[in-house]
Amino acid sequence: ILTNSCYLAALYFLIENGSDLDYIPFGINEVHFKIAEGYSRYWVLLKQTKNENEVIAFDIDLLNPEGQLITRMNGYTLKKSGSSLIKKGESSR
């Protein structure tokens, strides 16, 4: 659920900044869990760290309703999906 929430927040970020939505999750460099207790509600804080060569990356903090850090994900990466590359004629065929 955490990574899906991050993906949805990243898609919202892309919409708000006029980008297309042809990106899929590609990887996460580091994950740090700060609070072990489970939460059913939390905030997602995104900081874009990269936007180049068909790759967009974020550092993401998940915060509980009191503002305490639950989880930090560094290098949450989205990559342009293959279907959009094929449409643009950039296929390797």
C-alpha positions, 0 to 999 in steps of 0.5 A: 500500500505504501508504494502504491500511495507513492505512485499515485502521489507521483502521478498527481504531481505529474498531472499538476506539472503538465507532464504526460502519464506514461510513467511506470514505477521502476525502482527505489534506492533506499527505504528507511522505516522510522516508526514501526506502528501501523497507520491507516492514514498518512501524508505523502511528501514528494521532492522531485530529484531528477527529470531527464532521459525518460526518468523521473525520481523523487525522495518521498516521506510518509508522515503520520497525521501528527507530522512524524516521519513513518517511512522515507524512500530515497530515489523512488524512480519512474520510467517512461513506459515502453508503449509511449516510446513505441508510439514515438517511433523510438522502438529498437525494431 
